[in-house]
Amino acid sequence: MAARVNADSGDELTVAYRRLSAAYQQTLRYAEDVRRLYQQVQRAIYQSLLGLANALEAKDAYTKGHSERVGAWSRGVATALGLPPADVDLIGQAGLLHDIGKIGIPEAVLRKPGALAAEEWVVMRNHPLIGAQIVAPFDFFAAGALMIRHHHERCDGSGYPDGLTGDEIPVGARVIAVADVYDALTSNRPYRAALPHATVIAHLGEAAGRTLDEDAVAAFIDLMQMLSTAKADVGARPALRASSRAPLR
């Protein structure tokens, strides 16, 4: 009789274990489904943001391709700096979206064929804030929002919107800043012609450790040499001094 009781108890434990194991496996499957759904939602949101960035480039033909190049170069520099893969991806994404706030800048300011007046600069300098506000509702992109907000900060505190210095600036924003400066200066804009690659590389070297992050500049120059993607010179324009160069928008 005792042997039968023990057998019954063993059977009950086996059944309970199997039920528990099945429930656990079901929970794992549910968690994986939730994870996949969350990733799909993230991708959908990001694709929508890219749509806004593409709308910006349609609005301002002079920036066509700019966001894509800055995103790709930012990703390459972040990789060269040895940052974790997740950070590399985020920096590349923020680089793609860094100018998304310009969607809220009037065309009269954005495409003005000349120097901006003081009040127009106030408007233009709002674009990092507008961009950060656009992506702010998405928790998964919180660090990217900070990169967008601070991509015009400068290591010596001369940037905007918050006048951050050195390591106060998120590393992703420092990386994006270098790629942004290079592409802006080597592209034709309404207010000036494109500068030669060699001139801009020299400018980056002069700015390294002063306004731009030294390590990011070094990694960017190495990346340009490795990829051989430097643009052809557009003419024999001499290097400009920092004080005489038109500010970047």
Order of alpha helices (4+ residues) and beta strands (2+ residues): alpha-alpha-alpha-alpha-alpha-alpha-alpha-alpha-alpha-alpha
